[in-house]
Amino acid sequence: MIEHLHPRILENKDWATLLFVLTFAVVAMTKSAYETRFSEFSKLIFSDKYAKIYRDNNHLKSSFTVGLFFVQIISYAFFIQLTMHIFSQNSKTGVYGILKTDWILFIQIATFLLYFILAKYLIEKIVAASFNIDEFMELFNLQKVTYRTYIGILILPINAVLFYYDNIPKTIPLVIIGISLCISLYSYFISIKTYQNVIIGKLFYFILYLCALEIAPYYFLYYWITKGSA
């Protein structure tokens, strides 16, 4: 008997491999150029020493921060696309509605993230100037960027593993999201603890800032991701 032949879909993963190699190379070069700083940075989840040493807002525009910002965008874009891919699978047919190998979708996600973060930063600058809390907001932003970059580097190797494996359980991205949220909440706790004297004096503005510029944007981002993967 002649068996039915099923066409095999060949997925192009070369672009992803190139990006993974590039981002890991950037991390390696940053570690080599800033050995002491990167060592303290790698212990961020266990100690707030890095946050205390590098709290000057001039570090926000340093090559260390800019280089790892690139890694952060790539890492988060991969994770979002992989999550959309995993949750778009039809439980009956096993077919994915969103392909993790779609490089055009990846560019769209990465571009959206870049504009989202930069636009959010500019709006925060405007709000901070209006409330006369510029210095505090710069320091607070540096803390957020630091921990957000830390999360991005942590999930980068996980992204590489998930990308080259199929049939990933939906619990995996949920666990990663849960851990990332815990680290983010921890970063807010550290920031509030570090700048509590300034926050108490500007408590109303700080609460308004959290609601308008921290909670609301990420809610809309979550809505966009879940809608896109539905």
LOPA-29817 format. One line per field, with one value per residue: residue number from 0; residue in one letter; y, z, x of N, C-alpha, C, O in turn. Coordinates in steps of 0.02 Angstrom, whole numbers. Layout:
BEGIN
n (NUM:...) .
res (a:...) .
n.py (Y:...) .
n.pz (Z:...) .
n.px (X:...) .
ca.py (Y:...) .
ca.pz (Z:...) .
ca.px (X:...) .
c.py (Y:...) .
c.pz (Z:...) .
c.px (X:...) .
o.py (Y:...) .
o.pz (Z:...) .
o.px (X:...) .
! end
This chain:
BEGIN
n (0:1:2:3:4:5:6:7:8:9:10:11:12:13:14:15:16:17:18:19:20:21:22:23:24:25:26:27:28:29:30:31:32:33:34:35:36:37:38:39:40:41:42:43:44:45:46:47:48:49:50:51:52:53:54:55:56:57:58:59:60:61:62:63:64:65:66:67:68:69:70:71:72:73:74:75:76:77:78:79:80:81:82:83:84:85:86:87:88:89:90:91:92:93:94:95:96:97:98:99:100:101:102:103:104:105:106:107:108:109:110:111:112:113:114:115:116:117:118:119:120:121:122:123:124:125:126:127:128:129:130:131:132:133:134:135:136:137:138:139:140:141:142:143:144:145:146:147:148:149:150:151:152:153:154:155:156:157:158:159:160:161:162:163:164:165:166:167:168:169:170:171:172:173:174:175:176:177:178:179:180:181:182:183:184:185:186:187:188:189:190:191:192:193:194:195:196:197:198:199:200:201:202:203:204:205:206:207:208:209:210:211:212:213:214:215:216:217:218:219:220:221:222:223:224:225:226:227:228:229) .
res (m:i:e:h:l:h:p:r:i:l:e:n:k:d:w:a:t:l:l:f:v:l:t:f:a:v:v:a:m:t:k:s:a:y:e:t:r:f:s:e:f:s:k:l:i:f:s:d:k:y:a:k:i:y:r:d:n:n:h:l:k:s:s:f:t:v:g:l:f:f:v:q:i:i:s:y:a:f:f:i:q:l:t:m:h:i:f:s:q:n:s:k:t:g:v:y:g:i:l:k:t:d:w:i:l:f:i:q:i:a:t:f:l:l:y:f:i:l:a:k:y:l:i:e:k:i:v:a:a:s:f:n:i:d:e:f:m:e:l:f:n:l:q:k:v:t:y:r:t:y:i:g:i:l:i:l:p:i:n:a:v:l:f:y:y:d:n:i:p:k:t:i:p:l:v:i:i:g:i:s:l:c:i:s:l:y:s:y:f:i:s:i:k:t:y:q:n:v:i:i:g:k:l:f:y:f:i:l:y:l:c:a:l:e:i:a:p:y:y:f:l:y:y:w:i:t:k:g:s:a) .
n.py (-60:110:240:387:541:674:846:923:1057:1175:1270:1425:1455:1522:1661:1682:1608:1681:1802:1760:1720:1844:1923:1853:1871:2010:2018:1946:2028:2145:2100:2073:2201:2274:2209:2206:2282:2207:2091:2128:2164:2042:1986:2045:2005:1948:2041:2216:2293:2331:2420:2522:2565:2603:2714:2839:2948:2966:2846:2794:2821:2759:2654:2525:2511:2544:2446:2326:2358:2338:2198:2169:2210:2120:1998:2007:2022:1899:1816:1860:1828:1689:1654:1694:1606:1480:1489:1500:1380:1257:1152:1039:1009:1030:1123:1272:1440:1554:1573:1537:1557:1662:1792:1920:1953:1953:2064:2163:2152:2180:2311:2375:2359:2435:2566:2578:2575:2686:2790:2787:2823:2955:3016:2999:3084:3208:3213:3207:3329:3415:3392:3427:3334:3287:3241:3134:3050:3015:2938:2838:2783:2731:2627:2545:2514:2443:2325:2276:2249:2150:2046:2023:1971:1856:1777:1758:1643:1547:1576:1537:1398:1365:1405:1312:1197:1097:1084:1144:1156:1256:1303:1337:1468:1542:1522:1583:1715:1739:1732:1838:1946:1943:1979:2107:2170:2162:2248:2369:2377:2391:2513:2600:2587:2639:2772:2825:2940:3045:3003:3006:3142:3175:3100:3094:3125:3020:2906:2936:2931:2794:2732:2790:2781:2662:2549:2555:2562:2434:2352:2375:2328:2193:2161:2180:2079:1960:1970:1962:1832:1757) .
n.pz (0:-37:60:121:78:171:158:205:310:296:406:421:520:527:541:672:741:707:772:906:925:905:1010:1123:1103:1121:1257:1308:1267:1336:1466:1466:1445:1552:1677:1823:1853:1785:1856:1981:1937:1897:2017:2057:2096:2217:2295:2334:2306:2183:2136:2227:2207:2071:2052:2000:1883:1764:1722:1651:1518:1480:1391:1436:1484:1366:1275:1335:1334:1202:1199:1288:1219:1109:1178:1251:1143:1077:1179:1192:1063:1063:1168:1117:1011:1075:1146:1043:991:926:1019:971:840:849:779:755:767:761:705:774:700:616:549:512:598:715:697:697:829:903:859:904:1043:1062:1026:1118:1244:1231:1205:1321:1412:1372:1397:1534:1568:1534:1622:1744:1739:1744:1871:1943:1984:1926:1951:2041:1960:1858:1927:1973:1852:1808:1899:1863:1729:1750:1822:1730:1622:1679:1695:1560:1515:1592:1540:1411:1375:1401:1307:1192:1210:1212:1085:996:1026:1014:1052:1182:1349:1407:1532:1553:1494:1576:1704:1690:1666:1789:1879:1827:1855:1994:2016:1962:2050:2163:2126:2128:2263:2313:2255:2313:2445:2440:2399:2489:2568:2477:2407:2503:2521:2398:2382:2327:2190:2158:2172:2074:1965:1964:1935:1812:1725:1748:1782:1692:1554:1541:1559:1442:1352:1385:1350:1212:1175:1216:1138:1012:1010:1016) .
n.px (42:19:70:-10:60:120:142:292:323:444:534:610:742:858:874:838:935:1049:1019:1015:1149:1211:1157:1202:1337:1348:1317:1427:1535:1504:1515:1652:1706:1658:1694:1693:1579:1480:1487:1435:1311:1257:1224:1110:980:1001:1064:1063:1170:1225:1127:1143:1273:1280:1189:1184:1111:1179:1224:1122:1135:1250:1370:1363:1230:1159:1202:1156:1023:986:998:898:779:778:771:648:560:574:524:390:341:359:275:151:147:142:20:-67:-94:-202:-299:-363:-321:-186:-117:-25:-74:2:163:321:432:411:483:447:343:416:499:401:353:470:496:380:397:514:472:369:434:522:430:356:454:482:358:354:459:403:293:362:431:324:275:382:480:595:730:712:633:722:815:731:691:813:830:722:754:872:830:737:819:896:802:776:899:906:800:842:929:832:736:807:813:675:639:693:629:482:305:289:236:98:113:245:284:197:247:371:330:269:379:454:370:374:509:504:414:491:593:525:498:628:662:567:604:733:714:624:608:598:485:383:367:316:199:67:88:172:89:-5:79:116:-7:-48:65:132:50:-63:-6:56:-51:-125:-30:-28:-159:-151:-61:-127:-241:-188:-141:-254) .
ca.py (0:174:284:457:584:739:895:946:1130:1193:1334:1458:1476:1551:1730:1678:1585:1739:1850:1731:1725:1915:1948:1822:1904:2075:2005:1926:2088:2191:2069:2081:2272:2298:2147:2217:2304:2152:2043:2154:2163:1973:1969:2095:1975:1928:2098:2282:2329:2362:2477:2575:2591:2635:2749:2903:2945:2967:2777:2776:2829:2728:2600:2464:2511:2545:2380:2277:2377:2302:2128:2168:2214:2057:1945:2014:2010:1827:1786:1876:1789:1619:1647:1698:1543:1425:1496:1500:1311:1228:1090:982:994:1037:1172:1338:1496:1602:1536:1567:1570:1719:1846:1984:1964:1969:2135:2204:2151:2216:2382:2398:2364:2491:2628:2578:2593:2755:2836:2787:2861:3026:3038:3004:3145:3265:3212:3224:3400:3449:3383:3450:3277:3263:3203:3071:3007:2989:2885:2784:2752:2692:2566:2503:2489:2394:2262:2252:2219:2089:1996:2008:1927:1792:1737:1750:1572:1509:1587:1496:1329:1358:1416:1253:1139:1100:1058:1172:1165:1326:1323:1362:1542:1570:1520:1635:1779:1746:1748:1905:1993:1945:2018:2176:2195:2169:2308:2426:2379:2419:2584:2636:2587:2683:2842:2834:3009:3086:2979:3030:3213:3180:3038:3098:3121:2953:2861:2953:2906:2721:2713:2813:2765:2596:2496:2561:2541:2362:2320:2379:2283:2125:2154:2174:2013:1907:1978:1939:1759:1724) .
ca.pz (0:-39:115:103:92:200:143:264:310:316:439:419:587:522:566:746:762:701:826:970:926:911:1078:1171:1091:1153:1329:1322:1259:1391:1525:1461:1450:1619:1717:1892:1853:1764:1912:2030:1903:1896:2084:2072:2128:2284:2331:2304:2305:2117:2133:2269:2178:2006:2058:1966:1821:1706:1701:1608:1448:1470:1341:1471:1484:1298:1245:1363:1313:1139:1217:1320:1168:1073:1223:1263:1080:1069:1228:1174:1004:1083:1208:1070:973:1119:1164:983:968:929:1058:934:781:863:733:784:727:755:700:809:649:575:564:503:661:764:685:720:903:927:844:950:1109:1062:1027:1180:1299:1221:1213:1393:1444:1356:1434:1605:1574:1532:1685:1797:1735:1765:1944:1974:2016:1873:1976:2068:1906:1823:1969:1974:1787:1806:1937:1823:1672:1775:1836:1669:1583:1715:1677:1490:1508:1622:1497:1345:1361:1402:1241:1144:1219:1192:1013:958:1047:998:1103:1248:1389:1418:1600:1552:1490:1634:1761:1676:1677:1861:1909:1805:1893:2062:2014:1950:2113:2208:2106:2153:2335:2323:2236:2364:2505:2429:2391:2529:2592:2421:2390:2554:2508:2335:2382:2280:2123:2148:2162:2008:1916:1961:1903:1742:1683:1761:1779:1631:1491:1539:1550:1371:1318:1398:1309:1142:1166:1221:1081:953:1012:1020) .
ca.px (0:56:48:-22:117:102:194:330:333:511:534:674:762:924:873:836:1001:1093:1003:1037:1222:1227:1141:1249:1401:1343:1322:1496:1578:1488:1546:1725:1724:1639:1697:1672:1509:1437:1486:1387:1246:1233:1201:1059:922:1020:1091:1048:1233:1232:1081:1169:1335:1267:1125:1190:1071:1223:1232:1065:1155:1316:1373:1341:1157:1134:1215:1110:956:977:986:832:727:779:749:576:525:572:480:321:322:354:214:94:149:120:-50:-109:-103:-269:-294:-391:-281:-115:-89:-13:-99:57:226:378:484:389:530:413:308:467:518:344:352:529:485:328:428:560:433:331:479:546:373:340:507:472:298:374:499:357:255:408:444:263:268:444:513:639:787:687:609:780:842:682:695:874:816:678:792:919:797:706:873:915:753:786:958:888:757:872:944:769:707:844:791:605:632:712:589:411:258:305:175:79:132:313:284:162:294:422:297:259:444:473:329:401:570:483:387:549:628:486:509:695:660:529:645:791:694:563:602:574:418:336:355:279:161:11:114:200:33:-31:128:110:-71:-52:122:160:-1:-104:27:68:-116:-139:17:-53:-219:-130:-30:-179:-286:-152:-132:-319) .
c.py (63:221:355:500:651:789:920:1021:1146:1263:1363:1486:1511:1621:1730:1656:1642:1789:1824:1736:1797:1940:1917:1852:1973:2068:1989:1986:2138:2165:2079:2154:2300:2239:2155:2236:2247:2100:2064:2151:2093:1950:2012:2066:1956:1987:2163:2325:2365:2425:2536:2607:2632:2668:2818:2898:2950:2896:2755:2779:2799:2672:2533:2458:2506:2476:2327:2295:2342:2229:2120:2167:2148:2001:1948:2001:1935:1795:1799:1834:1715:1606:1649:1633:1485:1429:1498:1429:1287:1160:1029:961:995:1086:1240:1392:1548:1564:1573:1585:1628:1780:1915:2002:1984:2042:2182:2209:2192:2292:2412:2407:2424:2557:2634:2603:2666:2806:2842:2829:2936:3055:3046:3067:3207:3270:3233:3299:3440:3448:3405:3393:3245:3218:3135:3023:2977:2930:2825:2746:2707:2625:2518:2472:2434:2326:2233:2219:2153:2032:1974:1961:1858:1747:1726:1677:1528:1516:1542:1423:1319:1364:1352:1189:1151:1072:1080:1181:1239:1350:1355:1439:1575:1573:1576:1704:1792:1765:1819:1959:1999:1987:2092:2208:2206:2233:2371:2434:2411:2493:2626:2641:2637:2756:2858:2906:3055:3067:3005:3103:3224:3121:3039:3089:3051:2902:2873:2925:2830:2699:2729:2788:2698:2540:2497:2539:2466:2323:2319:2334:2211:2112:2143:2105:1958:1910:1950:1865:1721:1692) .
c.pz (0:14:89:123:116:185:207:258:337:345:438:489:587:552:643:774:761:757:894:978:938:982:1131:1164:1125:1229:1348:1317:1315:1456:1525:1471:1519:1667:1787:1896:1835:1820:1965:2001:1905:1964:2105:2111:2200:2327:2295:2301:2238:2113:2173:2239:2116:2005:2025:1899:1757:1679:1654:1534:1434:1419:1372:1467:1413:1264:1270:1349:1247:1153:1247:1269:1130:1115:1236:1200:1066:1116:1212:1114:1022:1124:1165:1030:1013:1133:1103:957:977:963:1021:876:794:818:767:738:715:756:735:761:602:591:555:567:715:758:710:796:931:917:892:1020:1114:1067:1092:1238:1292:1231:1287:1431:1433:1393:1508:1617:1577:1598:1743:1798:1759:1841:1982:2013:1965:1899:2002:2012:1866:1862:1970:1907:1780:1843:1896:1764:1693:1786:1774:1623:1613:1696:1604:1479:1538:1575:1427:1331:1361:1335:1189:1148:1193:1116:973:981:1029:1056:1174:1287:1402:1488:1601:1546:1549:1695:1752:1688:1752:1897:1890:1843:1965:2065:2004:2014:2164:2191:2130:2228:2351:2309:2289:2428:2499:2429:2432:2553:2538:2405:2440:2541:2444:2327:2331:2208:2107:2135:2093:1953:1909:1922:1828:1698:1697:1752:1712:1568:1486:1534:1476:1330:1326:1354:1236:1128:1166:1162:1018:951:1014:954) .
c.px (44:28:37:38:92:158:227:343:402:511:604:691:830:927:874:904:1051:1082:1025:1113:1244:1215:1187:1318:1403:1350:1394:1543:1567:1520:1621:1746:1710:1637:1670:1599:1461:1433:1436:1316:1215:1206:1141:1000:937:1044:1074:1112:1242:1189:1107:1231:1322:1199:1126:1153:1114:1233:1176:1085:1224:1312:1352:1265:1129:1143:1167:1037:938:960:916:775:721:750:673:535:519:522:406:298:314:292:151:89:120:45:-97:-122:-174:-264:-319:-346:-206:-79:-82:-39:-46:122:282:434:465:432:498:375:357:488:463:342:410:522:434:358:474:523:393:374:502:490:355:391:498:411:314:416:454:318:300:424:384:255:331:478:562:695:766:667:667:810:796:683:757:865:774:714:840:886:763:759:894:867:763:845:943:848:786:891:882:734:740:823:720:597:645:677:516:370:276:240:161:99:202:315:249:207:346:392:288:324:466:433:354:465:554:456:442:587:592:496:577:696:624:569:703:772:632:554:575:501:366:318:315:232:104:34:142:144:2:14:122:48:-70:4:154:108:-38:-68:37:3:-135:-93:-6:-115:-200:-101:-82:-227:-253:-144:-197:-338) .
o.py (67:238:378:494:682:775:935:1044:1132:1311:1328:1532:1528:1640:1773:1683:1650:1816:1862:1755:1810:1975:1951:1859:1992:2107:2014:1993:2169:2204:2092:2167:2345:2223:2116:2210:2240:2068:2022:2137:2085:1901:2014:2100:1949:1982:2166:2386:2422:2477:2594:2668:2686:2653:2851:2850:2939:2887:2703:2744:2813:2646:2490:2405:2469:2452:2288:2251:2320:2200:2072:2128:2123:1960:1897:1972:1911:1751:1754:1807:1682:1555:1609:1609:1446:1378:1498:1420:1296:1116:973:902:965:1090:1262:1391:1584:1526:1634:1623:1640:1815:1964:2060:2026:2077:2234:2262:2232:2332:2467:2458:2460:2599:2689:2646:2703:2859:2897:2865:2975:3111:3094:3100:3253:3325:3272:3329:3493:3496:3402:3404:3184:3163:3084:2964:2921:2879:2767:2685:2653:2573:2458:2413:2384:2275:2173:2169:2106:1976:1915:1915:1808:1687:1689:1651:1478:1467:1512:1389:1271:1332:1340:1134:1208:1041:1039:1211:1279:1410:1395:1471:1630:1622:1611:1748:1847:1810:1855:2011:2054:2026:2135:2265:2254:2268:2420:2489:2452:2532:2679:2693:2672:2798:2900:2930:3099:3112:3025:3123:3277:3094:2989:3052:3027:2859:2825:2900:2804:2653:2688:2774:2678:2491:2446:2500:2437:2267:2268:2305:2172:2058:2101:2076:1914:1858:1918:1836:1659:1662) .
o.pz (32:14:42:179:86:200:256:208:395:311:454:513:640:585:673:824:806:785:935:1031:978:1010:1178:1213:1154:1261:1397:1360:1339:1495:1578:1502:1542:1695:1810:1937:1865:1829:1991:2037:1914:1968:2164:2155:2241:2388:2234:2294:2237:2089:2156:2243:2107:1964:2022:1862:1703:1620:1622:1493:1382:1405:1337:1449:1401:1230:1231:1352:1237:1122:1234:1276:1120:1092:1232:1204:1045:1097:1219:1115:998:1117:1174:1016:989:1132:1110:906:1031:940:1036:866:757:819:803:678:664:803:727:778:554:640:586:588:757:809:740:824:976:960:918:1053:1164:1109:1119:1277:1341:1261:1311:1478:1480:1418:1540:1668:1616:1626:1786:1852:1790:1871:2044:2069:1963:1872:1988:2015:1843:1833:1967:1906:1751:1819:1893:1750:1658:1762:1766:1591:1577:1684:1589:1437:1511:1571:1388:1278:1326:1309:1146:1097:1156:1087:922:958:1029:1102:1220:1261:1408:1501:1645:1588:1570:1733:1799:1717:1775:1939:1932:1861:1993:2112:2035:2031:2203:2236:2150:2254:2396:2345:2308:2462:2547:2455:2412:2558:2552:2391:2420:2550:2436:2272:2296:2170:2051:2091:2057:1902:1853:1882:1787:1639:1660:1718:1679:1529:1432:1507:1450:1280:1278:1326:1202:1075:1123:1139:977:897:1012:947) .
o.px (97:-31:70:64:49:216:193:370:417:490:653:659:857:976:905:927:1092:1130:1051:1137:1289:1257:1208:1355:1454:1386:1420:1587:1614:1547:1651:1797:1745:1584:1629:1561:1408:1381:1399:1268:1155:1169:1123:973:891:1045:1072:1108:1265:1212:1094:1241:1349:1156:1075:1162:1088:1249:1182:1055:1254:1259:1326:1239:1082:1099:1141:994:881:915:881:728:666:710:639:481:467:483:364:242:268:259:105:34:79:11:-158:-156:-204:-228:-299:-334:-166:-18:-127:-26:-48:136:290:479:501:420:519:376:342:493:477:332:401:540:443:344:473:540:385:353:503:501:340:374:506:414:292:409:466:311:279:429:392:231:333:503:568:706:798:681:662:827:818:676:754:888:787:707:848:911:759:745:910:889:759:840:966:859:757:871:880:707:707:815:707:553:613:693:492:396:279:193:207:102:218:345:267:205:363:425:299:324:492:461:354:474:585:472:440:611:624:501:583:727:647:568:720:808:591:498:534:461:311:261:283:224:94:4:136:152:-15:-9:123:51:-89:-7:200:121:-44:-97:28:2:-158:-113:-3:-122:-231:-114:-82:-251:-286:-140:-197:-391) .
! end
